[in-house]
Every structure is written in structure tokens, then in C-alpha cells.
Amino acid sequence: MPKIRISVLVPRPFAEPFDYLSPQELAPGTIVRVPFGRQEIYGVVWKRNEKAPAQALKAILEVVDVPPICEASLQFIAWMSDYTLTLPGQILKMVLPVVEAFEDLSKKRALPETRPPHPPHLSAGQQEAADCLRESLDRAQYQTFLLEGVTGSGKTEVYFEAIAHLLERQGQALILLPEIALSAQWLQRFERRFGFRPALWHSAVTEAQRKATFLALLKGEVRVIVGARSALFLPFPDLRLVIVDEEHDGSYKQEEGVIYHGRDMAVARARFSEGTCVLASATPSLETLANVEAGKYTPLLLPARFGEAEMPQVQMVDMRPLKMAAQTWLSPALRGALEETLARGEQAMLFLNRRGYAPLTLCRECGDRQMCPHCSLSLVHHKVQEKLICHHCGHMSPIPPQCPACQEVGTYTAIGPGVERIYEEVQTFLPEARCVLLTSDHLTTPKKIAACVQQIQNHEVDILIGTQIMAKGHHFPLLTLVGVVDGDSTLSGSDFRAAEKSFQLLHQVAGRSGREERRGKVLLQTFLPDHPLMQALVAQDRENFFALEAEQRQLHGFPPYGRLVAVILSGKNEGEVEKTARLLARTFPLHGKAELLGPTPAPLSYLRGKYRWRLLVKTEKGMAPQPLLRHWLLTRPPPVSVRVQIDVDPYSFF
């Protein structure tokens, strides 16, 4: 019987597919089981190979009884491989995340329970935006929208209308949320609107649920998936709508393994599917705003809060002249506002983007600092566990009873506040207040998060104290006061996006206040009251602030007005990593539209037991840096003991 030679892409770190023999013609995207060394693994038919069959080739073992992966997904794999300079097999591994599901093909899957949907009443502005999205879906052509609206303006209801329109027709929808495990309220709203729960895809979903969802998706039985950034790679057979909620959020950036930005890949995925992409935010990224100005994205604006709700009043609290008592961090103005808020029977939120009890632990006698043995970072004191913890590698240790540097006993002390310390201070001066901590250390499962959200909705909590997870779209009608304990904390460092990220975070936190008929108030404690960021927050003047940011970026050629690629070298031998970085820098090709910055030790020069150096390639906006990177990195391959990571369009610079 004649054999056909086919190429099969396998989910392993290889640059090319492998050739196998098939007894029949197989369409690209067909999932097959093949022998691979001593293993049997699943792969995807990449293309038919026109070469003559070779007797030495192995034959495929099985054609899996599921529809082939669609052409749009295959194109996306190839494009993303080229764009991120990642091997295509590594991306296929994300497209086929639970191949064990193919062994469960005979199992039946329970369909979601449905109840009558609850269509909302839309404002005129919401209706106009929703109509634009419906028209785009009907055209069945690629288009990306920026759905921009102030916090509380009803952006979610607008894109819910697009989902409803899609459910009346053919196609699948994907909604990306920045922290899906924290989105109990969002899921409640979805279920109330549509009468069923969407399929979920994130790290907290059980393995059995992942298998069932994956197979149902491949067969076209799932119409709506809500997930974290990893859901973007699932093999949708008919993806027509991609929504990226809070598109500015930094958690869409994947920093390990295959490095990519979920927002940018979502736009590309919609383009390959000829679908509609919606980027929703109250504080869009400069990259997205630049694409709107260039005419690549279509703007949809919701300038006012829904119904009778007003934007909160933002006031600065200048901390410079205040003489605070020892171990206190809340100003008299903020303390008074808390008392008044609770007296009215309303709720308050205190925000500090520092987990734990204190960021530093120092010896009072000699100044010795407790550092992580595996990272160039201070250990964070967590009082609940009575441990010192590294927030990067997870190392934990007890507080030493004796200083190893000066041998004094009992001299280590906590320096600076974390949220646990703020919680302690509030309980001291408001002992009857019902307080809850909202951090990833305390809300460790979706069940705990949902229970906490329900407590707040039931007014079983007076004061919420937490980190940035409180900025993720929560809606609490009785919450009228937001206190920002340290508004300056994210402005330091060498990140050129620091001011933009700070504005987005603080604006989102402030937006939790006064979301219904009671007007909210925000108190912003700062030691930099004249900083443009603080002035913009008080005036609620996003346009001028971002115009100033854009001007600075253009002046220096930084994104979105230039391109960056980070090359990070790491290894256990410090000298070898440095030597490799310097040798690599000397071979950088001369190019009129590109320059090399570095090499220098990375800001976190020692991380998880490895030394790190960084080089930064900067190019003009119109130049694609990938061909230059490929040519350069092939001229001097690093030793096997030095790992090289490439981050196209880096978002953070640790």
C-alpha cells in the first residue's frame, strides 16, 4: 500500500517538524499520535511533504478522532514563532495543553445549566458602541476596537451585547481577564446576563475540567470561554470575537517560558480568524492609544459613569509637613475620613501595593539586612506566618533570634509598612471595624475569593485593606472611600513605563469608590504632590498626562515610538555570564536604525540561584528587529551553561 510522506509538528523545542509516513492523505491541523524516540506523543500535521517516501521513516500510530486544528490556529503558531523568536514546537505545546484528553474521547461531558437571560437597559452611549461591535461581527472581517470608558461607565455591558449577538449566530467568543481567579463578581454578572456559566480556563481549573473543556472546544461544543492569557492559544475552530478586558494590565505579559504579551497576541489571533477584537480599559496603554491615532484601531468612548453615579472626588494628602507618630502610616485626614465613612454605614478601602507586614527586616545595632539567599532581594516579613519570604523565588525562613553579623540578640526589626501592618494599625484605632485583607497571600483559591466578595457585598465588612488585586474591576455599591497609603511607591526605578503604570493602577483603585448613587472620595497620601502624576490624578486629566508621557517617549525613541528587544543571559557562574554578555555585545552588527544598550547586570542581578546580565536592542519604529536578532545571535552561540532569553517588546525590566 503506498505511503504518503507528511510533516508533523510536535510539542517539543524544535525548529522544524518531523517527517512520518501516513497510509492516507491528512489535512494540515490533523492531530496524530506518533513515535518519538522511545515515547509516543501527539502532534499536528503541519504540511504534506512533496519528497518521495523514505523507507527509514516511521509511520504515524493513530489519527485522533477530533476535528483538525483550523488554518487560523496554524497560521498563528507560525507567525508567533517568527515574532517572538520562539521555536514553533514550544507554541504548539500551549495549543495542545492537555493531550491526555485524547484518551478520554469516549467520556460524555455535562452541558452547562441554562436559565432565562437578563438583558440590561443600555444608555445611548452604550447602545451606540454595542451597535458598532454588532456591525463588525456581521461583516466577518478583522477589526480591533478600543472600548474606552471611565471606571463604572458600563464597558462590560457593551461587550456583553457583542457576545449576545454572537450567540444568536455562529462562532465562538474568548474573553481574557487579567486575573480570572479573582473575578467572582464578573462571573456572577455573566451568568445573570446570559443564564449560563461560561467555560473557564486558568491555573485554578481542575485537570478533569481542563480535559473536558479542551475536547468540547475542539468539537465546537463550547461557544464562550473566559480565561487568563493562556486561553488565547486554545485551538478554537471558529473564533469570531476576542475581548481583552483591562487591556492595559501588566499581568497579560508572560515573562517565563515563551515570552509574549497577551494583548498583542489577542489582536493577532483575531486577525488570523477574520474576527473582531475588543480592547477594553478606563486607562488604555500608550501602545493602544498610538494604534488608535494611527488608524489601526477604532475608538469607542464612554465618557461618563452609568446612571446617576459620578466620578469620585480625589484629594491629595501632602505627607511632607506631617509629624507622624512612630509606627503609624495613616494621616489624620485619612483616619478622620475612615471614621466618618463608617459612621454613615458605608465601606472604605485602603490600598498599599506591598504584600506582607514589612518590606525590610534590619538589625538595629549594625544595620544588617535579611536577604534572600537565592535572589538579590530583601526578604519580606509576613507576620501571620511569622516568616521572612522572598516574593520571587518563594524562599522562607524564620526571623533570626541573633544577628549573624554583630551577634546581638533580638535586634531585628521591621522597617516600613506592608498591608498586614496597615491592618494592624486600623484595628488599633478602630477596634470595632470589621476589616478584611485582600491579597494573594490571604485569598489563595477562587472559593476563598468568592466567599470574601460575598461578605463585602453583604456588608459584613467595613474596611477592605489590600494590594493591586482590589483594582481588578470590583463593584461594591457601599464603598465610598478609597485611601491610597503610599501613592509614590511605584514611581521609583528605571522602568520608563513607571509613571504610566502608576497612573493606571491608582486611577483604577480610585475608581472603586462611589460607583452608584453615593458619590465617592479618594485620599491620596504622597510625598510628591507636585509630580505630574499626582496632579493628573487629582484633576482626573488623563489626556494631558498621557500627552506628556507620549512626548517623553517620542523624545527618547521608546515604545510605542520605537522598538525594544531585551536579551537576558543567566547562569550559575557569574564570570561566565558576564563574559558571554560582553562577547555578544562586541559582535552586535552595525545598523543605522538600531543600537545596542548594555551589557549591564540586570536590576535583579541574582535571581533563583542564577546570575543575570541584560542587553537591550533599540530600533526605530518602522524596523522589524527580528531578522537582526536572528543574524546576530547565530554569529556567537553562547555556551550551554548560559541561558539566553529573548523578550520582544519587554514590559518590565527586572
Secondary structure, 3 states (H helix, E strand, C coil): CCCEEEEEECCCCCCCCEEEEECCCCCCCCEEEEEECCEEEEEEEEEECCCCCCCCCCECCEECCCCCCCHHHHHHHHHHHHHHCCCHHHHHHHHCCCHHHHHHCCCCCCCCCCCCCCCCCCCHHHHHHHHHHHHHHHHCCCEEEEEEECCCCCHHHHHHHHHHHHHCCCCEEEEECCCHHHCHHHHHHHHHHHCCCCEEECCCCCHHHHHHHHHHHHCCCCCEEEECHHHHHCCCCCEEEEEEECCCCHHHEECCCCCEEHHHHHHHHHHHCCCEEEEEECCCCHHHHHHHHCCCCEEEEECCCCCCCCCCEEEEEECCCCCCCCCCCCCHHHHHHHHHHHHCCCEEEEECCCCCCECEEEECCCCCECECCCCCCECEEECCCCEEECCCCCCEECCCCECCCCCCECCEEEECCCHHHHHHHHHHHCCCCCEEEECCCCCCCHHHHHHHHHHHHCCCCCEEEECHHHHCCCCCCCEEEEEECCCCCCCCCCCCCHHHHHHHHHHHHHCCCCCCCCCCEEEEEECCCCCHHHHHHHHCCHHHHHHHHHHHHHHHCCCCCEEEEEEEEEECCHHHHHHHHHHHHHCCCCECCEEEEEEEEEEEEEECCEEEEEEEEEEECCCCCHHHHHHHHHHCCCCCCCEEEEEECCCCCC
